[in-house]
Amino acid sequence: MGAFLTESLPWKPPIAAAFECSGKEQCFVLLHSGQQKKNTGRYSYLALYPQETIQGDTLPLSGKLGSDAAAFDNAWFGYLGYEFLHTIENIPQETRSYITLPDVWLTRFGLILIFDNQAKTITSYRAPHIALPRLSSSAVIPAYSPSPLASLTSPMSKAEYMDIIAQTKEAIARGDFYQANITRKFVGTFQETPDAFAIFCALSKASPGAYSAFIRMQDTAIISSSPECFLKMDATGRMESRPIKGTSARFSNKTQDDASRHYLETSAKERAENLMIVDLMRNDFSRSCEPGSVTVERLFEVSTYTTLHHMESTIIGQKRTDISTLAAVRNCFPPGSMTGAPKIRAMEWCNAHEKIRRGVYSGALGWFGGDGSCDLSVVIRTLIIAGKRFEFQVGGAITADSEPENEWQETLVKAKGMMEALAIERKALKNI
């Protein structure tokens, strides 16, 4: 494989470019920074024309990364599903699923467009046999009208969810663990096969995220609007993670909205949740980093998004030279904010009580660069669509101070963007 050719293209917004370029492509990836924040969101990526795909339950990339001088000469785009954890830890594995996808899906593409959302420039990386795309000056995106639903349900009723929270608090009181992230899946069908990319556009508008993503895999689409960085690493081995733990609702009334944000900034409960995951991520980083290099750069920082306020912290470290990028990812996987603490015991508990595979949700999504760099999000605020079927999942961290009804309400806040994109009324989820 020869080095990619590099060219500049006239500016066009990432979503509009993806809509124009993808056409009838059955496989492509758009990683879109729909919300620019202080520490992230500058770049978006569109990857087209698959050359090689890895899928299954393993990650055989060891000989394919870290040897290229340029990150995008040998870049891989895709995801690691939550159940990839079973290749790392010996934890009983759930077999039941609604939409079944491989635990690992990574593809090397022949054309990569990198959008600098600040400088308003596009850089094209392409294999020599791939033609340079000609982008029009228009910024058309697909028209969206909600696809009527034929069904909407959940494998776990609200009553069962509340009972699991109560059991989780009892386990915490016994000293089994400190925190567990209990999640609940919603599943359903459309009356007609929907335009998945139009739904992505609607979700990006309703709930823009710094780590929005659209992956088309034949008749299946992954539609994400995640705000959370799982692991970012540059070619020098600098590692960074920004776990989110702590949520409060947005309100149209400014006084209410300010009060909600103030609650999150000052809540001892929310800070305790966040601190547990910060400690967990520091421990995960220490398995791969130089001694003394792991530090908490920012703690308890509150960020405001379209539908909610989030508390996040930033952990950094310097990867040891004897640790590969993939080993560092495995040492941190799955994202601590989606498991609990201590991590293994919390994962065992979640697996035993949720009783359905999380799939892509709670895993990691993004890219691996040929120079050893990577940028991976935590897969939350995500819809999976396969033909007429769809699923999405929400959850929250349960601690000793958790109030079941408040935890339930928090899951509805987290689902708000997806509900708007699917035209689901709040009462519909409350009644399932």
N, C-alpha and C positions, 0 to 999 in steps of 0.2 A: 504494500500500500504506500503510494507516494505522498509527499507532503501536500496539505491542502493549499489551494490558491486563495489569496486574500484580496478582497476588493471592497470598495465603499459604494453604498447605494443611497439614493435620495431618501429623506426621511418619510416614513409612513407609520402611523400608530401600529403597535404590535398586533392588536386584535384584528384590525382591518387588513393588515398584511397576511395574517394567518388565514383569514376568510378568503382572500384573493388567491393565495398560493396553494392552499390545501386542496381546493376543488373536490375531486372525487378520490383523493388519496385515502387509502384504507388504513394507513399507519403514519401518524405524525405526532409530535409533541410540541406544545406551546407552554412555556414557563413564563408567566406574565406578572411583573411587579405592578399590580394594580393600585397600590398605595405606597408612595415613597415616604419612608421614615428616616429618622436621623441616622440609623445604622444599616439600613438595607433598602432595597427597592429601586436601585438605580438601573439595573439591567433586566431586560427580558430576552428570551431565547425562543427561536422557532427552528425546530429540527425536522427535516423532510428527507424522503427517499432512503428508506432503510437499506442498509448493506449487510448487517449481521445482527441476529437477535439471540439473546440468552434468556431462557425461561425455564422454570422448574422450581426446585426447592433448595438449590445450591447457588453459589456465587463464584464460578470459575473464571475470575478476572485477574488472578494473581500475576500471570505473565503478560497481561495486556495493559497495565497501568504503570506509570512512574518512569518510563524510559523515553518519552517524547519531550522535546524542548518546548513545544507549544501545546497548551491544554486542549485545543480543539482539533488537533491533528488526529487524535484518537480518543474522542469523547463518547461517553455512553450515557444515554438519557433513559429514565424510567423510574422504577420504584422497587423497594423492598417491602413486602407485605408484613404485617405484624407477626404472622406465624413463622416467618423466617427465624424467629427466636428459638424454634425447636432444633435448629442446627447448631445453636450456641449453648442452650441449657437443656437439661434432661427434665422436662416438664410434661406431664400428660397432655396429649394433643386432642383438641376437639375436632370432630370430623364433620359435623353438621354445618351447612352453609346455605345461603339463599342464591347469591350469584357467585359462582366458583371461578376464581382467577388464580394463576400461578403465584406462588409465594415470592418469586423473583421474576421481574420482566425488565430487561435492559437492552437497549438497541443502539447500535452505532449507525449514524446517518451520513449520507453523502453531501448534505447541504445543511449548514447551520447559519442562521441570521442572528446577530447579536445587536439588540436595540439599546442604545444609551438614552434612557428616558430624560436625562438632564440636558445632555449636549444635543439631543435630537439628531443622532446619527445612527446609521446602520452599517455594520461590518459583516461581510459575507465570507464564510469559510466553506469551500467546496472542493470535492474531489475533482481531479482533472477531467473526468468523463461526464461530470454533471454541468449542465448549462446554467449560466448566471440568470436568475429570474429578472424579468422586467416588471417592475411594480408601477401601477398607474398612480396618478396623483390624487385619485378619489379616496375617501375614507369610509367606504360602505361597510356596514356590518349587517348580519342577517336580521330581518324583522322578526320580532318575537311575539307570539301569542301563546298563553299557557296551554299545554296539552291536557285535556280532561283526563282525570284519573278514573280507572275502573275499580281500583281497590286500594286500600291503605290499612295496614295492620302492623302488629309487632309480635315477635316470638315471646316477648316478655311484657306482661300487663303492667299498668301502673302499680297495682297492688303488689305484684311480685317484686317490682323495682324497690318499692318502699320497704318490703320485708327484707330484701337483700341488704339495704342500707342499715336496717336494725341489726341484722346478723353481723354486718361488718363492724358496727360500733361495739358489739359484744366481743368480737374477736380482738379489737383494739384494746378493750378493757382487760382482756386476758393477757395482753402483751404479745400477741401473735405478730403484729406489725404496727406501724404508726399511721399509715395512710394507704388507701387502696383506691384506684380509679375505676369505679364501676360504670360501665357503659350499657346502653340499650340501643338496639337496632330497630329501625322502621323499614318496612318493605312494602312494595305495592306494584301495581301495573297501570300502564296508560291504556286508554281506549284505542289509540293508534300509535304507531311508532313515532316518537318525537324527533325533532331536530335537536340533537344533543348539543351542537355548537351554539345554537340560539339560546339554549338553557344556560350554557356557560356564560354567555354575554349577559343574560339576565342576572345570574348569580354575581358576576363581577360588578354589576351596577348596584345590586341590592346590598352586597357585602364585599366591597373590594378588599383584597388582601395583598400584602407584600409578596406572598408566595402562591398566588393564583396559578392554576395549572389546568390544561386540557390535554388529555392523552386519548388518541383514537387507536384502538386495537381491533381492527375488523368491525364487528357489529357491537363492540363494547366501548364505552367512553368513561373515563375518569374525569370528574369535574370538581375542582378543588378551589377553595378561596381561603387557604390557610394563612394565618398571621405569624406562624411560629417557625423559627429556625431550629432545626435539630442539630446539624453539624455543618460548619463551614470551615474549609481548610484551604490554605494557599500552597503554592509549590514549595515554600520554605518549611512547611509543617506547622505553621501557626494555626491552632485549632480554636474555634469559637462556637459556643452554644448559647441560645437565649430561651431557656425554658419559660413557659407561661403557666402560671398557677395562681388563680385569683381572678374572679369575674364579677362585674356588676352591670346592671342594665343601663341602656341609654334611654333618655326621655326627651320628647319634643319641648317640654317646658324647661327652660334654662335653669331655674332654681332647683327643680327636681334632679336634673342631670348633674349639676354641680354637686348636689348633696350625695348622689350615687357615687360619683368619682371620689368625693372626700371620704365616704365610708370605706371605699377600697384602699385608699391611701393610708388610712389610720386603723383599719381592722386588725386586731391581734390574731384573729382566726385566719384571715387570708394571708397574713404575713407568715404565720406558722406553716401553712400549706406550702407556700413558696419556698421557705427556707429548707424544708425537708427535701424538696426536689433539687435545690441548689447543692445541698450536701451530697445527695445521691450523684449528681452530675460531676461534682468535684472528685468523688471517688472513682467514677467511670473514667474521667480524664486521667487520673493518676496512674491507671493501668497502661497508658500509652505515652505519657508525657515525661519530660525531663524532671527530675526531683526539684521541687521548689518553684516550678514554672506555672503551676496551676493557681490562678487567682480569680477572685470575684471582682470583675471590673465595675459592674453596676448591680445594685441590690434594691429590690422592691420598686422598680421604676414602673409607673402607671402610664399606659398608652391608650389613646382613645381611638376607637374604630367606629364604623357607621352604625352598628347595631349594639355595641357593648364597649365597656372599659375592661382592660386586662392589666394584670400585674406581671411583669417579666423581670428577669435578672440576666446578667451576662457573665459567663464563665469563659476564661481563655487559658490556653496552655501551649507549650511547645512540644510537638511530637518528637519522640526519640528517633534517631536515625535507623535503629534496628527494627522499628515498627513500621509496617506498610500502611498505606491509606486504608486498605480494606480491613486490616487488623484493628486499626483505630476505630473504624465504624462498627465493627463487630463488638469491640470492647464497650461501646456505648449503647448498643442496640438491645431492645427497642427503646424509644425515647422515654426517659424517666418520668416526664410529666404525664405519660399515659399508663403508667404502671402503679407506682407507689413505693413505699419504703418500709422495711428493706425490700429491695427490688424483686428478688427471686420468690420470696414468700408471698409478696403482693401479687405477682403474676400467677402463682399457683392458685391463690384465692379467686382472682378474677376469672380464670379459666374454669374453675369448678362451678362458679355461680352464674356466669353469663350463658354458658351452654350453647354457644354458636360462635363460629369463627369470626373474628373481626375482619379478616381479609386485608385489603389495602389500608383500611382505616387503622390509625395508631401506628402505622409503619413510617417509612421515610420515602420522599419523592424528590427527584431533582436530577443532578448530573455528576458524573465522575470524569475528571479531565485526564488526558494522557500524561500530564506532567505530575500527577499525584494530588492535584487539587480536587476539591469536591464542594458542592453546595446542595444541601438536602434539607427539605422542610419536614415538619411533623404533619402527617396526613390527618387533618381535622377539617371541619366545615366542608365535607366532601360528599358528593353524590356519585354513585355508580349506576350507569344505565346500560342495560344489555337487551337490545330489542325493545320490547314493550315493558320489561321489568326494570325496577329501580330499587335502590336501597340507600339509606344514610344512617349515621350513627352519632349519638351524643352521649355525654357522660360527665362525670365530675369527680373530684377527689373527696373521699369520705375520710373524715378525721373524728376524733373523740367529741369535738364540738359541733359536728354536723347536725342540722335539723332536717329530717327527711323531706318535709314539704318545701323548705327553702332550696334543697338540692334539686328537687323535681322542677321547681320554677326556673332554676339556673339552666337546666337542660333545654327548656323551652326558649330561653334567651339565646342560647348557643345555636339553636335550630332555626332562628328567625330568618336568616338570609336564605337558607334552603327552602323554607316554607314559602317565602315570597316568590322564589324562582319557580316553584311548583304550583303556586296559587293555592296553597293549603292554608286554611284558616286555623288560628291558634286553638280554637275549641276542638278541632278535629283530632289533634294530638292529645289533648287533655281527656278525650273520651275513649281513647284506645286502652 
